[in-house]
Amino acid sequence: MRQRAKRREGVVIAARMTKTVVVQVDRLVQHPLYGKRMRQRRRLMAHDERGECHEGDRVLIIETRPLSKNKRWRVSQVIRRAAG
């Protein structure tokens, strides 16, 4: 039985490559001992077939088969465009 693909929401921080964007995904985790909430950031490369994403856009990405050495995510939709 196949599992559902993982979904992440993040901000495009680089869109200089052809059909590829770099998305930064932030999440809050609680420190196991001290309880302080910390921000963890992860940079993921995502496939953007139509080239519609620009820096600053908030996007939804979904997990997919390996598309290249570092690319395992695909842009599903643009949630909010960057201002300007």
Phi and psi in radians as a Rosetta constraint file:
Dihedral C 1 N 2 CA 2 C 2 CIRCULARHARMONIC -1.443 0.35
Dihedral N 2 CA 2 C 2 N 3 CIRCULARHARMONIC 2.509 0.35
Dihedral C 2 N 3 CA 3 C 3 CIRCULARHARMONIC -1.543 0.35
Dihedral N 3 CA 3 C 3 N 4 CIRCULARHARMONIC 2.769 0.35
Dihedral C 3 N 4 CA 4 C 4 CIRCULARHARMONIC -1.213 0.35
Dihedral N 4 CA 4 C 4 N 5 CIRCULARHARMONIC 2.538 0.35
Dihedral C 4 N 5 CA 5 C 5 CIRCULARHARMONIC -1.226 0.35
Dihedral N 5 CA 5 C 5 N 6 CIRCULARHARMONIC 2.497 0.35
Dihedral C 5 N 6 CA 6 C 6 CIRCULARHARMONIC -1.210 0.35
Dihedral N 6 CA 6 C 6 N 7 CIRCULARHARMONIC 2.562 0.35
Dihedral C 6 N 7 CA 7 C 7 CIRCULARHARMONIC -2.193 0.35
Dihedral N 7 CA 7 C 7 N 8 CIRCULARHARMONIC 2.417 0.35
Dihedral C 7 N 8 CA 8 C 8 CIRCULARHARMONIC -2.377 0.35
Dihedral N 8 CA 8 C 8 N 9 CIRCULARHARMONIC 2.629 0.35
Dihedral C 8 N 9 CA 9 C 9 CIRCULARHARMONIC -2.030 0.35
Dihedral N 9 CA 9 C 9 N 10 CIRCULARHARMONIC 2.345 0.35
Dihedral C 9 N 10 CA 10 C 10 CIRCULARHARMONIC -2.765 0.35
Dihedral N 10 CA 10 C 10 N 11 CIRCULARHARMONIC -3.054 0.35
Dihedral C 10 N 11 CA 11 C 11 CIRCULARHARMONIC -1.991 0.35
Dihedral N 11 CA 11 C 11 N 12 CIRCULARHARMONIC 2.357 0.35
Dihedral C 11 N 12 CA 12 C 12 CIRCULARHARMONIC -1.265 0.35
Dihedral N 12 CA 12 C 12 N 13 CIRCULARHARMONIC 2.142 0.35
Dihedral C 12 N 13 CA 13 C 13 CIRCULARHARMONIC -1.905 0.35
Dihedral N 13 CA 13 C 13 N 14 CIRCULARHARMONIC -0.249 0.35
Dihedral C 13 N 14 CA 14 C 14 CIRCULARHARMONIC -2.640 0.35
Dihedral N 14 CA 14 C 14 N 15 CIRCULARHARMONIC 2.293 0.35
Dihedral C 14 N 15 CA 15 C 15 CIRCULARHARMONIC -2.387 0.35
Dihedral N 15 CA 15 C 15 N 16 CIRCULARHARMONIC 0.752 0.35
Dihedral C 15 N 16 CA 16 C 16 CIRCULARHARMONIC -1.600 0.35
Dihedral N 16 CA 16 C 16 N 17 CIRCULARHARMONIC -0.318 0.35
Dihedral C 16 N 17 CA 17 C 17 CIRCULARHARMONIC -1.552 0.35
Dihedral N 17 CA 17 C 17 N 18 CIRCULARHARMONIC 2.767 0.35
Dihedral C 17 N 18 CA 18 C 18 CIRCULARHARMONIC -1.332 0.35
Dihedral N 18 CA 18 C 18 N 19 CIRCULARHARMONIC 2.148 0.35
Dihedral C 18 N 19 CA 19 C 19 CIRCULARHARMONIC 1.076 0.35
Dihedral N 19 CA 19 C 19 N 20 CIRCULARHARMONIC 0.326 0.35
Dihedral C 19 N 20 CA 20 C 20 CIRCULARHARMONIC -2.409 0.35
Dihedral N 20 CA 20 C 20 N 21 CIRCULARHARMONIC 2.397 0.35
Dihedral C 20 N 21 CA 21 C 21 CIRCULARHARMONIC -2.254 0.35
Dihedral N 21 CA 21 C 21 N 22 CIRCULARHARMONIC 2.677 0.35
Dihedral C 21 N 22 CA 22 C 22 CIRCULARHARMONIC -1.810 0.35
Dihedral N 22 CA 22 C 22 N 23 CIRCULARHARMONIC 2.157 0.35
Dihedral C 22 N 23 CA 23 C 23 CIRCULARHARMONIC -1.981 0.35
Dihedral N 23 CA 23 C 23 N 24 CIRCULARHARMONIC 2.275 0.35
Dihedral C 23 N 24 CA 24 C 24 CIRCULARHARMONIC -1.704 0.35
Dihedral N 24 CA 24 C 24 N 25 CIRCULARHARMONIC 2.125 0.35
Dihedral C 24 N 25 CA 25 C 25 CIRCULARHARMONIC -1.892 0.35
Dihedral N 25 CA 25 C 25 N 26 CIRCULARHARMONIC 2.098 0.35
Dihedral C 25 N 26 CA 26 C 26 CIRCULARHARMONIC -1.767 0.35
Dihedral N 26 CA 26 C 26 N 27 CIRCULARHARMONIC 2.512 0.35
Dihedral C 26 N 27 CA 27 C 27 CIRCULARHARMONIC -2.583 0.35
Dihedral N 27 CA 27 C 27 N 28 CIRCULARHARMONIC 2.616 0.35
Dihedral C 27 N 28 CA 28 C 28 CIRCULARHARMONIC -1.723 0.35
Dihedral N 28 CA 28 C 28 N 29 CIRCULARHARMONIC 2.273 0.35
Dihedral C 28 N 29 CA 29 C 29 CIRCULARHARMONIC -2.215 0.35
Dihedral N 29 CA 29 C 29 N 30 CIRCULARHARMONIC 2.628 0.35
Dihedral C 29 N 30 CA 30 C 30 CIRCULARHARMONIC -1.664 0.35
Dihedral N 30 CA 30 C 30 N 31 CIRCULARHARMONIC 2.340 0.35
Dihedral C 30 N 31 CA 31 C 31 CIRCULARHARMONIC -1.106 0.35
Dihedral N 31 CA 31 C 31 N 32 CIRCULARHARMONIC 2.320 0.35
Dihedral C 31 N 32 CA 32 C 32 CIRCULARHARMONIC -1.114 0.35
Dihedral N 32 CA 32 C 32 N 33 CIRCULARHARMONIC -0.541 0.35
Dihedral C 32 N 33 CA 33 C 33 CIRCULARHARMONIC -1.724 0.35
Dihedral N 33 CA 33 C 33 N 34 CIRCULARHARMONIC -0.828 0.35
Dihedral C 33 N 34 CA 34 C 34 CIRCULARHARMONIC -1.628 0.35
Dihedral N 34 CA 34 C 34 N 35 CIRCULARHARMONIC -0.277 0.35
Dihedral C 34 N 35 CA 35 C 35 CIRCULARHARMONIC 1.414 0.35
Dihedral N 35 CA 35 C 35 N 36 CIRCULARHARMONIC -0.084 0.35
Dihedral C 35 N 36 CA 36 C 36 CIRCULARHARMONIC -1.216 0.35
Dihedral N 36 CA 36 C 36 N 37 CIRCULARHARMONIC 2.442 0.35
Dihedral C 36 N 37 CA 37 C 37 CIRCULARHARMONIC -1.462 0.35
Dihedral N 37 CA 37 C 37 N 38 CIRCULARHARMONIC 2.237 0.35
Dihedral C 37 N 38 CA 38 C 38 CIRCULARHARMONIC -2.065 0.35
Dihedral N 38 CA 38 C 38 N 39 CIRCULARHARMONIC 2.578 0.35
Dihedral C 38 N 39 CA 39 C 39 CIRCULARHARMONIC -1.607 0.35
Dihedral N 39 CA 39 C 39 N 40 CIRCULARHARMONIC 2.177 0.35
Dihedral C 39 N 40 CA 40 C 40 CIRCULARHARMONIC -1.888 0.35
Dihedral N 40 CA 40 C 40 N 41 CIRCULARHARMONIC 2.353 0.35
Dihedral C 40 N 41 CA 41 C 41 CIRCULARHARMONIC -2.049 0.35
Dihedral N 41 CA 41 C 41 N 42 CIRCULARHARMONIC 2.503 0.35
Dihedral C 41 N 42 CA 42 C 42 CIRCULARHARMONIC -2.413 0.35
Dihedral N 42 CA 42 C 42 N 43 CIRCULARHARMONIC 2.356 0.35
Dihedral C 42 N 43 CA 43 C 43 CIRCULARHARMONIC -1.804 0.35
Dihedral N 43 CA 43 C 43 N 44 CIRCULARHARMONIC 2.153 0.35
Dihedral C 43 N 44 CA 44 C 44 CIRCULARHARMONIC -2.140 0.35
Dihedral N 44 CA 44 C 44 N 45 CIRCULARHARMONIC 2.429 0.35
Dihedral C 44 N 45 CA 45 C 45 CIRCULARHARMONIC -1.534 0.35
Dihedral N 45 CA 45 C 45 N 46 CIRCULARHARMONIC 2.338 0.35
Dihedral C 45 N 46 CA 46 C 46 CIRCULARHARMONIC -2.273 0.35
Dihedral N 46 CA 46 C 46 N 47 CIRCULARHARMONIC 2.564 0.35
Dihedral C 46 N 47 CA 47 C 47 CIRCULARHARMONIC -1.449 0.35
Dihedral N 47 CA 47 C 47 N 48 CIRCULARHARMONIC 2.213 0.35
Dihedral C 47 N 48 CA 48 C 48 CIRCULARHARMONIC -2.128 0.35
Dihedral N 48 CA 48 C 48 N 49 CIRCULARHARMONIC 1.568 0.35
Dihedral C 48 N 49 CA 49 C 49 CIRCULARHARMONIC -1.022 0.35
Dihedral N 49 CA 49 C 49 N 50 CIRCULARHARMONIC -0.774 0.35
Dihedral C 49 N 50 CA 50 C 50 CIRCULARHARMONIC -1.552 0.35
Dihedral N 50 CA 50 C 50 N 51 CIRCULARHARMONIC -0.140 0.35
Dihedral C 50 N 51 CA 51 C 51 CIRCULARHARMONIC 1.186 0.35
Dihedral N 51 CA 51 C 51 N 52 CIRCULARHARMONIC 0.589 0.35
Dihedral C 51 N 52 CA 52 C 52 CIRCULARHARMONIC -1.589 0.35
Dihedral N 52 CA 52 C 52 N 53 CIRCULARHARMONIC -0.166 0.35
Dihedral C 52 N 53 CA 53 C 53 CIRCULARHARMONIC -1.546 0.35
Dihedral N 53 CA 53 C 53 N 54 CIRCULARHARMONIC 2.501 0.35
Dihedral C 53 N 54 CA 54 C 54 CIRCULARHARMONIC -2.271 0.35
Dihedral N 54 CA 54 C 54 N 55 CIRCULARHARMONIC 2.874 0.35
Dihedral C 54 N 55 CA 55 C 55 CIRCULARHARMONIC -1.042 0.35
Dihedral N 55 CA 55 C 55 N 56 CIRCULARHARMONIC 2.358 0.35
Dihedral C 55 N 56 CA 56 C 56 CIRCULARHARMONIC 1.680 0.35
Dihedral N 56 CA 56 C 56 N 57 CIRCULARHARMONIC -0.223 0.35
Dihedral C 56 N 57 CA 57 C 57 CIRCULARHARMONIC -1.234 0.35
Dihedral N 57 CA 57 C 57 N 58 CIRCULARHARMONIC 2.510 0.35
Dihedral C 57 N 58 CA 58 C 58 CIRCULARHARMONIC -1.672 0.35
Dihedral N 58 CA 58 C 58 N 59 CIRCULARHARMONIC 2.160 0.35
Dihedral C 58 N 59 CA 59 C 59 CIRCULARHARMONIC -2.249 0.35
Dihedral N 59 CA 59 C 59 N 60 CIRCULARHARMONIC 2.772 0.35
Dihedral C 59 N 60 CA 60 C 60 CIRCULARHARMONIC -1.864 0.35
Dihedral N 60 CA 60 C 60 N 61 CIRCULARHARMONIC 2.197 0.35
Dihedral C 60 N 61 CA 61 C 61 CIRCULARHARMONIC -2.058 0.35
Dihedral N 61 CA 61 C 61 N 62 CIRCULARHARMONIC 2.598 0.35
Dihedral C 61 N 62 CA 62 C 62 CIRCULARHARMONIC -2.194 0.35
Dihedral N 62 CA 62 C 62 N 63 CIRCULARHARMONIC 2.622 0.35
Dihedral C 62 N 63 CA 63 C 63 CIRCULARHARMONIC -1.253 0.35
Dihedral N 63 CA 63 C 63 N 64 CIRCULARHARMONIC 2.492 0.35
Dihedral C 63 N 64 CA 64 C 64 CIRCULARHARMONIC -2.521 0.35
Dihedral N 64 CA 64 C 64 N 65 CIRCULARHARMONIC -3.123 0.35
Dihedral C 64 N 65 CA 65 C 65 CIRCULARHARMONIC -1.144 0.35
Dihedral N 65 CA 65 C 65 N 66 CIRCULARHARMONIC 2.789 0.35
Dihedral C 65 N 66 CA 66 C 66 CIRCULARHARMONIC -1.061 0.35
Dihedral N 66 CA 66 C 66 N 67 CIRCULARHARMONIC 2.175 0.35
Dihedral C 66 N 67 CA 67 C 67 CIRCULARHARMONIC -1.768 0.35
Dihedral N 67 CA 67 C 67 N 68 CIRCULARHARMONIC -0.394 0.35
Dihedral C 67 N 68 CA 68 C 68 CIRCULARHARMONIC -2.794 0.35
Dihedral N 68 CA 68 C 68 N 69 CIRCULARHARMONIC -2.933 0.35
Dihedral C 68 N 69 CA 69 C 69 CIRCULARHARMONIC -1.024 0.35
Dihedral N 69 CA 69 C 69 N 70 CIRCULARHARMONIC -0.740 0.35
Dihedral C 69 N 70 CA 70 C 70 CIRCULARHARMONIC -1.975 0.35
Dihedral N 70 CA 70 C 70 N 71 CIRCULARHARMONIC -0.115 0.35
Dihedral C 70 N 71 CA 71 C 71 CIRCULARHARMONIC -1.752 0.35
Dihedral N 71 CA 71 C 71 N 72 CIRCULARHARMONIC 1.982 0.35
Dihedral C 71 N 72 CA 72 C 72 CIRCULARHARMONIC -2.288 0.35
Dihedral N 72 CA 72 C 72 N 73 CIRCULARHARMONIC 0.260 0.35
Dihedral C 72 N 73 CA 73 C 73 CIRCULARHARMONIC -2.274 0.35
Dihedral N 73 CA 73 C 73 N 74 CIRCULARHARMONIC 2.734 0.35
Dihedral C 73 N 74 CA 74 C 74 CIRCULARHARMONIC -2.334 0.35
Dihedral N 74 CA 74 C 74 N 75 CIRCULARHARMONIC 2.425 0.35
Dihedral C 74 N 75 CA 75 C 75 CIRCULARHARMONIC -1.262 0.35
Dihedral N 75 CA 75 C 75 N 76 CIRCULARHARMONIC 2.119 0.35
Dihedral C 75 N 76 CA 76 C 76 CIRCULARHARMONIC -1.552 0.35
Dihedral N 76 CA 76 C 76 N 77 CIRCULARHARMONIC -0.838 0.35
Dihedral C 76 N 77 CA 77 C 77 CIRCULARHARMONIC -2.765 0.35
Dihedral N 77 CA 77 C 77 N 78 CIRCULARHARMONIC 2.718 0.35
Dihedral C 77 N 78 CA 78 C 78 CIRCULARHARMONIC -1.614 0.35
Dihedral N 78 CA 78 C 78 N 79 CIRCULARHARMONIC 2.045 0.35
Dihedral C 78 N 79 CA 79 C 79 CIRCULARHARMONIC -1.384 0.35
Dihedral N 79 CA 79 C 79 N 80 CIRCULARHARMONIC -0.814 0.35
Dihedral C 79 N 80 CA 80 C 80 CIRCULARHARMONIC -2.556 0.35
Dihedral N 80 CA 80 C 80 N 81 CIRCULARHARMONIC 2.317 0.35
Dihedral C 80 N 81 CA 81 C 81 CIRCULARHARMONIC -1.352 0.35
Dihedral N 81 CA 81 C 81 N 82 CIRCULARHARMONIC 2.695 0.35
Dihedral C 81 N 82 CA 82 C 82 CIRCULARHARMONIC -1.229 0.35
Dihedral N 82 CA 82 C 82 N 83 CIRCULARHARMONIC 2.559 0.35
Dihedral C 82 N 83 CA 83 C 83 CIRCULARHARMONIC -1.182 0.35
Dihedral N 83 CA 83 C 83 N 84 CIRCULARHARMONIC 2.338 0.35
